[in-house]
Amino acid sequence: MNQPRKPLGIPIAGQYDFKTVGTAQVQLRRSVDLLALTDEARSVIDACAKVGGRPLIVGGSVRDALYAAAIGQVIASKDIDIEVHGLQDTNSLIPELATVGDVDTHGVSFGVIAVRINGQDFDVSLPRRDSKTGDGHRGFDIHVDPELSMDEAFSRRDFTINAMGWDPETGDLIDPFGGAQDLHDRILRHTSEAFVEDPLRVLRGVQFAARFDMELAPETIELCRSMKDEFAQLPPSRVWGEFDKIGTKGVRPSRALDALHQTGWEEHFPTLAAVRGVRQDPTWHPEGTVDVHLGMAADSAAQAAIRNGATEDERRIAVLGAMLHDLGKATHTDVPDQSSALSAGERITSHGHAEAGVDPAADFLDRIGAPGHVKDKVLPLISAHMYHAGIKGDPQPSTVRKLVRRLAGNGTGPTIHDWARVVDADVT
């Protein structure tokens, strides 16, 4: 792995100046056409402004819009987060928002109002302070603070690439922590020391690394390492939410494997850690050790899924299958002499590793909270990924039928197309 990152291509140099907004010195960039506002989004923004607020589009919407802009696209502003500055409370805002859409006030005690218009969802919030009160990602007290400056408000976000806001009226990109530059450089950097208050942020970083082909900054790696004992605080459903995004949204899943190793969080997945450094025969695997091969195979599966327009489920199964297919090599690899290079005629072999990989893959999937229907599809692929080995020429129809029956199992297993995607990624 460790392939070089290409800069994203966001035109940053020379396009920044500084302006005082309220009491905060914030970095701004002119980005008038960053997001294509839908009529529904515009109506929410106008309602916020009508009662005296300054609405900013914040968080992932801004990050994704900058990412899209770098490849010549403008994304629509559906399902966005809006942070409204300049209001003392939500008293005037709620009735105004009710004139443009359906309002849900269940989160109002946390300063969040949910608005739904024509199937589009908007979270409207006021600046908030977080106070750590307990373990895990839920152990927080959240208080609305209308006096909070923009840089203070944005500092509560996890990574600099998520700590940006866009003013739809002026076109200003508000970027107090240099998130646009980090996105351009493909660097994941924590925003503040408050990062340590939520261990889920580490796994968010792992999936962002895969999703945007990024590497963690050295100081962020060290901070994540200091948090590795807090993994047990995370509920399996939240862990799965991040790993599922690696499968369904990752463009380079190998970056996630790198991040797990660098941060020390790989130790929570011992069957994955066990293949790190395991040698392979250079005739068949000149790329090196098993961990490198698994990362490259997962990358290949992700790129093929993107090229071929695979469904979300097809992409998930292909990436996870490719990422885990050789875990059996940890126990089923025979190296003539671990301490030296191979002599002429010597070979590294891994007989039986496909079947042996099922249990360690199941252990990994359990640890990431993968649902049963995912395990039902991924595990048979691991067992059968060497089925084609030794077949000369085109397989007989009976051989193909046998494979189809083996994969399908009780009807919940993968298809032969799922199998072919994993085998293709392995071979590629």
N, C-alpha and C positions, 0 to 999 in steps of 0.2 A: 504494500500500500504506500502511503506517503508520497503519492503522486503530486507534482507541483500544481498549485492552484493558479488559475488565470484570474487577473483582476476582473471584476464584474463589468466595468465600463461605464459606471455612473460619472458623468462629467462634473467633477467637483472643483478642481483647482481653479482659483481665481473667481469663484462664483459666490463666495461668502462675504458677508459683512456682519457687523454687530449692531444691535439696536436694543434700546431699553424698552421692555414690555412690562408695565407695572413696576415692580421693584427689582426685576430680574434682568441680568445681562444674558441674553440668549442668542444663539447662533441662528442665522436665518439664511435661507437660500430661495431665490425666486423659482417657483415651480407651479406656475399658474395652471397648467393643464395636467397636473399629476394624476388626478382622479376624474373620471367622467361621472359626474353626479347624476343619479337618476332623479326623476321628478319627486319620488317619495323621499329620497335623501334630502333633497333641497327643501322640501316642506318641513322636515324635522329641524334642519339648520335654521330656517327662517323663523320657526316658532321659538327656538332658543334665543335668537337675536331680538325678537320682538319684545321679550320681557327684560331686555337689558344685558343679556349674557354674551360672552364671546365664545362661540362654539368652535372647537378644534377637533378635527378627525385625528385619532391617536392610535398608537399601537401597531398591531399586525397589518392593518389596512395600509398604513403609510409605508411600512417595510415592503409589503408585497407590491405596492404601486411603484416604488423606486426600483425594485427588482425587475418588474415588467418593463419599466421605462428603459432600462439598460439594454433590453433586447427589442426595443422598438414597439412596445405595446402600451396601450392605455387601458386599465381595467375599470369595470363598472363598480360603483360604490354601493353594492348590495351588502347587507349584514355588517355594518360598520359600527365602531365604537366612537362616541362623541363625548368629549370632556368640555364642560361649560365653565368658563372662568368669569368672575365678576358678579356672581349671584351669592346672596347670603344664605339662601335655603331653596328648597324645591317648591315652596308654597305657590308661587306664581307660575312656575314652569309646568307643573303637572296639568292644571286645567288647560293651559295653552296647547300642550302636546295632545291632549284629548280631543282637540278640535281637528287634528290631522290624522289621527290613527287610534288604534286600540292600545290602551295604556295598562301595563301591569306594574303595580307599585309594591310587590312583595319584597323587592330589594331596596326600598326607599330608605330604610334605616341605615343602609350602607352607602347611601347617596347614589343609588343606581335606579333608573327608571327604564323599563323595557317598553319599546314601542314597536308595534307591528302594523305595517301598511302593505296591502296587496301582496302578502307572502314574503315581504322583506322585513328583516329584524334589525332593530337599532337599539343599542345600549347607550343611554344618555346618563352621564354621571357628573358629579361635582368633584373638585379636587379633594383627596382623602389622605389621611395619615393612617398607617398601619402600626399597631402595637402588638408585639409578640407576647402571647399569654400562655401558650402550651406547645406540645409537640406536634410535628407534622405540618402539612400544608394548610390545615384548617385552624390551627391554634393562633388566631389573630383577633384582636379587636380593631374595628375600622371606624374612624371618626371623620365626618365631613369637616373640612377646614377651609372656608371661603377665602381666608387670608393667605393661603398657601401660594407661594410663588410658582411660576411654571417650572423652573429648574428643580425645585423641591418636589413638586408633584410628579415630574417625570423620573426623579431619582428612585421612586418606589418600584419602578419596573425592572425586570430582571436583567436584560441585556441592552447594550447601547442601541442595537438595531431595532429594538422595540420601544425605545425611549425618545420617540420623535412625534411631532404633531404637525399637521398641515392646516393652515387657515384657508378655508375655501373662498373667503371674501378677498383677501389680499394676495393669495398665492404664496405666502411665506411658508417655508419649511422651518419649523422650530426644532432645533437639534442641539441642545445644550451639552451633550456628551459625545458628539462626534460619531453618531450612529451611521450617517450616510458614508463617511469615510471608511468606517469599519466594514460596512456592507460592500463597498467598492473593493476593499482589500481582502474580503472574505475572512474576516477575523471576528470571532465571538468574544466579546469582552463584557464582564459584569459591570453594571452601572454604578453600584455602591456596595458598601459593606453589608447593607441590609439583605443582600443576596443570600447570606447564610441562614436567614430565618425560615427559608422554605426549601427543604431538600428536593422537592419535585423539580426545582429549577435546574438541577444538575442533569436530569434526564431530558428536560426541555432543551438544554444545550446539546445533548447527544443527538436528539432528533433534528435540531436546527443544523448541526454539522452535516448530517446526511442530506437534508432537504435543500440546503443552499450551497453545498460543497464548501464548507468552512472549516477552519481550525480554531481551537480555543487559544486565547491569549495565555502566555505563560503564567501571569498572575491569577488568571481565572482557573487554570488547571490546579494551581496550588490551593486555591480556596475550595475547589470541589473536592480535592483530596482530604481536606480537613473535615469534610462533611460526610465521608463515606460510611461512617457508622450509623448514620441516620436513615439509611435505606429502609430499615425495618419499620419505620414510622409510616411508610407510604402504603396505602391500600392497593391491592392488585389491580383494581379497575383503572386507577390513575397511571400505574406503571404501564399497563397495556395500552392506554391511550397514547403514550409517547412512542412506544415501540411500533404500534400500528401505523403511526405516521411515517416511521422509517420505511415500512413496507409499501405504503400507498402513496407517499409523497416524496420519498428520498430520491435524489438524482445520483448520489454517490454514497450508498450505504456503508462503504468501507470507512468513510469518515466517522461514522458512529462507532464502529469497532475500535478505531484509533482512539476516539475520545473516551470510551469505556476503559481502555487500557491506561491511557495517560492520567486519568483522574483517580485510578485505583478502584473504580466501581466495577471493574471486570471481576473482582474477587467475589462478588455476589452471584456470579454466574459461572461456577467452577467448571462445568463441562465445556463451556466456551473457552475459559482460560487454559484448560488442559491442552488444547491444540497449539497454543502459542509456542513457537520455536520447534515444533515437531517437523523433522526433516522429511522431504519427499524425494523420489528419484528424479534427478535432474534431466533425464531423457524425456520424461513425461511432464515434469513440472519445473522448467527452468526459472519460473518466477520465484521459487524459494519454498518457504515453510508453509504449513497448512493454514495458519492464520492469514497469511498473505493471499493464498489461493481463495479462501472463503470470501475475503473482502472483494477480490477481483470478480469472482463469480457473481456475487450479489450485485455489484455495479453493472455487470453485463446484463443480468436479469432485469434490472431497473431500466437501463437504456433501451433494451429490446421492447419492454412493455410500453415505454413512451413512443418509440418509433412505430409500433404496430397498433397503437390505440387500444391496448388491453383494458379490460374493465378493472375497476378498483379491486375486486376480489381476485381476479386473475393475477394482477400485479402483486398483491399482498402474498399470495401463495408462492408465486415464482421467486420473489425476493427472499422470503423466509426459508423456502426450500433450498435455494442456492447458498444462503448464508450458513445453513446448518448441515449440509449434506455430507460433509466429511468429518463430523465430530467423532466417529468411530475410529479414526486414525490415531487418536490419543492412546488407545489400548491395543490397536491391531496393526501397528507399524513395526516392521523388523528392519533394523539398520545393522549391517555387518559389524561396523565398529563406530560407535557414536563419537569417538574422540578424533577421528581422522577422515580424510577424504576417501572416496571410494577407489578401490583398486580396479584395474582392468577386469571387466567381466562381473564385478559385484553390482548388485542392484538392491535398492530399497523397495520393499514390498509391503502391501497393506491388505493381505488376503482377509476377506470376511468383514471388512470395515463397514460395508453398507448396512448389513443387518445389525452389526454392533453399534451403529450410530443412532438407532431408534431410541434406546433408553436415555442416552445423554441429551438427545434433542428434546425428548419429552420432559426431562428435568428442566431444561432451559425454558421451554414454552410454559411450563407451570410457574416458574419463577417470574416470568414477565406477565403473568395473568392472562395468557392467551385463552380465548373461549374454546369450548369443545369442538365446534365445527371447524375451527382453524387447525387444531391438532389432528382431527380426522382426515384432513387433506394433506397436511405437511408430512406427517410421519410415514405414510406409505410411499411418498416420493423418495424419502431418504433410504428406506429399505430397498427400493427398486431402482435406484439411480444408476446401478451398474448392470442392469438387466440386459442391455444391448451388447455388453462386452463379450467378445468371442464369436459374435454372429458374423459370418462371412457373406458379403453381398446383401441382397434384399432379403428381409425376414419372411418366413412362410406365414400365410394367413393364420394358421393355427397358433404360431408364436405370438402374433399380435393379439389374437383373441385371449390367449392365456394372460398376457400382460394387462389387458383391459379388465378382466375378471379379478386379477390380483389387486389392482388399484381400487376398483369400485368397492370391494369388500361388501358391506351390508347396504350399500347404496349411498353412503355419506362420504365416500372417498373421492380422490381427485380423478380427473379425466386424463386420457392419454395426451391431451394437449397440455395439461398442467405438467405432466411428466416430461414432455418434449421441451418445454421452456426451461426446466431445471437442467436437463441433460445438455441442452444447447449452451446454457450459461456456463456449465462445468467445462465443456469442451472449448468454448470460446476463450 
